[in-house]
Amino acid sequence: MSENKNILQDSHGRDHAYLRISLIERCNLRCSYCMPEEGVQLSPKSHLMTYEEIYEIAKTFVKHGVTKIRLTGGEPLIRKDIPVILEKLATLPVELSITSNAIIIDSFIDVLKANKVNKINVSLDSLDREKFKHITRRDQFEKVYSNIFLLIKEGFNVKVNAVLIKGFNDNEIIDFINFTKDLPISVRFIEFMPFDGNKWDMSKMVSYKDVMTYVNASFSEDQIERLQDAPNDTSKNYKISGYQGSFAIISSVTNPFCDSCNRLRLTANGQLKNCLFSATESDLLTTLRQGNSIEPIIQKAVQAKFKIRGGMDTLEKLQEPKLHNNNRSMITIGG
């Protein structure tokens, strides 16, 4: 392996500076688009990365150019050693952030602040308590809702992620946008994506175009402001004139952002996924435990990354169950 070779650059010239690390496969919610109704086969504890292993793997990625790490799950905050993990990763020269369902995040405000975790993505798919209960199979809406306000009050940069499903919560798009009127948050609408066990089909999906149809029917053209997207951004960003916050659309299915993708994913059991849609994985943990370098495996995995959506480069391929049913359930990949 050449010393000059950037092992995080793929064959399409994309440099990967963003690593998402799943800390745990378990969650205190049971969202239907994320976890199959029958649950998932959890990895034995001995197969999961320890906090030392998470740090060692992260340190290798940072050495080769990763500048941003996001912690995901499952629900990352239910991992008992999360304070130690945050403390270790905070020693690296990276921007550290976290995705949470916010049910217990009020107990971690001081820990997050102490480790300079300022950016929090909160998963919230409905502003209606009964709908929330239906999709998460848990009655925790009030806790999540109040904790979003707590995070804002405590000065965190908050994004709210809502997976849109036709006939379920697409009639709340404008309610979510109005949620940004007096709050400095970004609501991000995410197209429903296919994963093992989530009963995806195209008819359930609310597309980028669909969202903008709702927006254009509710606001005048001069009220809708198109914002500048950040480099490598997954979302197309907007705000309503005069509103404190903003909204965005993540169109992974109908209008993918693959050309500028700079993301890699590490599962809780130490498997590297070069794309959210990819069914292939590369085992870093076994090699690390054997005392060998993980760099060649990382390089090979990055080089094997497809140009678009794990090789599903058309909507026709995406609708072929055999091409995406071999992928994990979302909960075991990491949000």
C-alpha positions in Angstrom: 0.0 0.0 0.0 1.5 3.3 -1.1 2.1 5.9 1.7 0.9 8.6 -0.7 -2.4 6.8 -1.5 -5.4 8.2 0.3 -7.1 5.1 1.5 -10.4 6.9 1.9 -10.6 8.0 -1.7 -12.7 5.7 -3.9 -12.4 4.8 -7.6 -14.8 7.7 -8.4 -12.6 10.3 -6.8 -14.7 10.8 -3.7 -12.9 11.5 -0.5 -14.5 10.1 2.7 -14.2 12.5 5.6 -17.3 11.5 7.5 -17.6 8.3 9.6 -20.9 7.2 11.3 -20.3 4.8 14.1 -23.2 2.7 15.5 -22.6 2.0 19.2 -25.4 -0.5 19.8 -28.1 -2.5 18.0 -30.7 -2.1 20.7 -33.2 0.7 21.0 -35.9 1.8 23.4 -38.3 2.4 20.5 -39.5 -0.1 17.8 -40.0 2.2 14.7 -41.5 0.2 11.9 -39.3 1.6 9.1 -36.2 0.7 11.1 -36.9 -2.5 13.0 -38.9 -5.5 11.7 -42.1 -6.2 13.7 -40.6 -9.5 14.9 -37.4 -7.8 16.1 -33.8 -8.6 15.0 -31.2 -11.1 15.9 -28.8 -9.2 18.1 -25.1 -9.7 18.0 -23.7 -11.4 21.1 -22.0 -8.9 23.4 -18.6 -10.4 22.7 -19.1 -9.5 19.0 -19.7 -5.8 19.7 -16.9 -3.3 19.7 -15.6 -2.2 23.1 -15.0 1.5 23.8 -11.3 0.9 23.3 -11.9 -0.8 19.9 -14.2 2.0 18.9 -11.5 4.5 19.7 -8.7 2.6 17.9 -10.8 2.2 14.7 -11.9 5.8 14.8 -8.3 6.9 15.4 -7.2 5.1 12.2 -9.9 6.8 10.1 -9.0 10.2 11.6 -5.3 9.5 10.7 -6.4 9.2 7.0 -8.7 12.2 6.8 -11.9 11.8 8.7 -12.9 15.1 10.2 -16.5 14.3 11.4 -17.8 11.4 13.4 -21.5 10.9 14.2 -22.6 8.4 16.8 -25.7 6.4 16.1 -27.5 3.2 17.1 -30.0 1.7 17.9 -30.2 4.3 20.5 -26.6 5.3 21.4 -27.5 6.8 24.8 -28.6 3.4 26.2 -25.1 2.1 25.9 -23.8 2.1 29.5 -20.3 3.3 28.6 -21.4 6.2 26.4 -19.8 8.8 28.7 -16.4 7.0 28.3 -16.9 6.6 24.5 -17.6 10.4 24.2 -14.7 11.3 26.4 -12.3 9.1 24.3 -13.5 10.3 20.9 -13.5 13.9 22.1 -9.7 13.7 22.2 -9.6 13.3 18.4 -9.5 16.3 16.1 -13.0 15.8 14.8 -16.4 17.3 14.9 -18.4 14.9 17.1 -22.2 14.7 16.9 -24.9 12.2 17.7 -28.3 10.9 16.5 -30.8 10.1 19.2 -34.5 9.5 19.7 -34.1 11.9 22.7 -36.1 9.9 25.2 -33.3 9.9 27.8 -31.1 12.7 26.4 -32.1 15.0 29.3 -29.8 12.9 31.6 -26.8 13.5 29.3 -26.8 17.2 28.8 -23.7 17.8 30.9 -21.8 14.9 29.4 -22.6 16.1 25.8 -21.5 19.6 26.7 -18.3 18.4 28.4 -17.3 16.5 25.3 -18.2 19.4 22.9 -21.1 17.5 21.2 -23.2 20.4 20.0 -25.0 18.9 17.0 -27.9 16.6 17.9 -30.2 14.9 15.3 -33.5 13.9 16.9 -35.7 11.3 15.2 -39.4 12.4 15.4 -41.7 11.1 12.7 -45.0 12.7 13.9 -46.2 15.7 15.9 -49.2 13.7 16.9 -49.0 11.5 20.0 -51.1 8.7 18.7 -49.3 8.5 15.4 -46.0 8.6 17.2 -47.2 5.7 19.4 -48.3 3.7 16.3 -45.0 4.0 14.4 -42.6 3.6 17.4 -44.8 1.0 19.2 -44.1 3.0 22.4 -45.9 5.9 24.2 -43.0 8.3 24.6 -44.1 11.3 22.5 -44.3 13.8 25.4 -40.8 12.9 26.6 -39.2 13.4 23.1 -41.1 16.6 22.5 -40.2 18.2 25.8 -36.5 17.2 25.4 -36.3 18.9 22.0 -37.2 22.1 23.7 -34.7 21.4 26.5 -31.9 20.8 23.9 -32.7 24.1 22.2 -32.8 25.9 25.6 -29.4 24.4 26.5 -27.9 25.8 23.3 -27.6 22.7 21.2 -27.8 22.8 17.4 -30.9 20.6 16.8 -32.1 18.9 13.7 -35.4 16.9 13.6 -35.4 13.9 11.3 -38.8 12.7 10.0 -39.2 9.7 7.7 -42.2 10.3 5.5 -44.6 7.5 4.7 -47.5 8.1 2.3 -50.9 8.0 4.0 -49.3 8.1 7.5 -47.5 11.4 8.1 -47.4 13.2 4.8 -50.3 15.3 5.9 -48.0 16.7 8.6 -45.4 18.2 6.3 -46.7 21.7 6.8 -47.2 21.2 10.5 -43.5 20.2 10.7 -42.5 23.3 8.7 -44.6 25.5 11.0 -42.7 23.9 13.9 -39.7 25.9 12.6 -41.5 29.2 12.8 -40.4 30.1 16.4 -37.7 27.5 16.9 -34.1 27.6 15.6 -34.2 24.1 14.3 -34.0 22.3 11.0 -36.7 19.7 10.2 -35.4 17.2 7.6 -37.9 15.1 5.6 -36.3 11.8 4.7 -37.6 9.6 1.9 -38.7 6.1 3.0 -35.8 3.7 2.1 -35.7 0.0 1.6 -34.1 -2.2 4.3 -34.6 -5.8 5.4 -38.0 -6.3 7.1 -39.4 -2.8 6.8 -42.0 -3.7 4.1 -40.8 -1.0 1.8 -42.4 -0.4 -1.6 -42.5 2.6 -3.9 -46.1 3.4 -3.2 -45.4 4.3 0.4 -42.7 6.8 -0.5 -43.1 10.6 -0.3 -40.7 12.0 -2.8 -38.8 15.3 -2.9 -41.3 16.4 -5.6 -44.2 15.4 -3.4 -42.9 17.5 -0.4 -42.4 20.6 -2.6 -46.0 20.2 -3.9 -47.3 20.5 -0.4 -44.9 23.4 0.3 -45.9 25.3 -2.9 -49.6 24.8 -2.1 -49.2 26.3 1.3 -46.7 29.1 0.9 -46.3 31.7 -1.8 -43.2 31.7 -4.1 -41.7 34.7 -2.4 -42.0 33.1 1.0 -40.0 30.0 0.1 -36.3 30.6 0.3 -33.8 28.1 -1.2 -30.8 28.0 1.1 -27.2 27.2 0.1 -26.4 23.5 0.7 -23.2 22.8 2.6 -20.5 20.8 0.7 -21.2 17.1 0.7 -24.7 17.8 2.1 -27.3 15.1 1.8 -30.2 17.5 2.0 -31.7 20.2 -0.1 -32.3 23.1 2.3 -35.1 25.7 2.4 -36.7 28.1 4.9 -39.9 30.1 5.0 -39.2 33.8 5.1 -39.4 35.1 8.6 -39.2 31.7 10.2 -36.4 31.1 12.7 -35.7 27.6 11.6 -35.5 25.8 8.2 -36.5 22.6 6.5 -34.7 20.2 4.2 -35.4 17.1 2.1 -33.1 14.1 2.0 -34.0 12.4 -1.3 -31.9 9.3 -1.2 -34.3 7.4 -3.4 -35.6 9.8 -6.1 -32.7 12.3 -6.3 -29.7 10.7 -4.7 -26.6 12.7 -3.6 -24.1 10.0 -4.4 -21.8 12.1 -6.6 -20.7 14.1 -3.5 -21.0 11.3 -0.9 -18.3 11.4 1.7 -19.8 9.0 4.2 -18.8 5.6 5.6 -20.6 3.5 8.2 -19.2 1.3 11.0 -21.7 -1.1 12.6 -21.8 -1.9 16.3 -20.2 -5.3 15.5 -17.3 -3.7 13.7 -18.3 -4.1 10.1 -17.5 -1.3 7.6 -20.3 -0.5 5.1 -19.2 1.8 2.3 -22.8 2.7 1.4 -26.1 2.7 3.3 -27.7 0.7 0.4 -24.8 -1.8 0.1 -25.4 -5.4 1.1 -21.6 -6.0 1.4 -19.6 -5.4 4.6 -15.9 -5.6 5.5 -14.9 -7.0 8.9 -12.6 -4.6 10.7 -13.1 -5.9 14.2 -11.8 -9.4 13.7 -8.6 -8.1 12.1 -8.1 -5.5 14.9 -8.5 -8.2 17.5 -5.9 -10.3 15.7 -3.5 -7.5 16.1 -3.3 -6.8 12.3 -3.7 -3.5 10.4 -7.2 -2.6 9.4 -5.9 -0.1 6.8 -5.8 -2.5 3.8 -9.4 -3.7 4.6 -10.6 -0.1 4.7 -8.9 0.8 1.4 -10.3 -2.3 -0.3 -13.8 -1.5 1.0 -13.7 2.1 -0.1 -12.3 1.2 -3.5 -15.3 -1.2 -4.0 -17.9 1.5 -3.4 -20.4 1.8 -6.3 -21.0 5.1 -8.0 -24.6 5.2 -6.9 -26.8 3.5 -4.2 -24.8 0.3 -3.7 -25.1 -0.5 -7.4 -28.9 0.1 -7.6 -28.5 2.9 -10.1 -32.1 2.9 -11.4 -35.5 3.0 -9.6 -36.3 -0.3 -11.3 -33.4 -2.0 -9.6 -34.3 -0.4 -6.3 -37.8 -2.0 -6.6 -36.3 -5.4 -7.0 -36.6 -7.1 -3.5 -33.7 -9.5 -4.0 -31.3 -6.5 -4.5 -32.1 -4.8 -1.1 -33.4 -7.6 1.1 -29.9 -8.9 1.6 -29.1 -5.6 3.4 -29.4 -5.3 7.2 -32.4 -3.8 9.0 -31.7 -0.1 9.6 -31.4 -0.6 13.3 -28.4 -2.9 12.9 -26.7 -0.5 10.4 -27.0 2.7 12.4 -29.1 5.7 11.6 
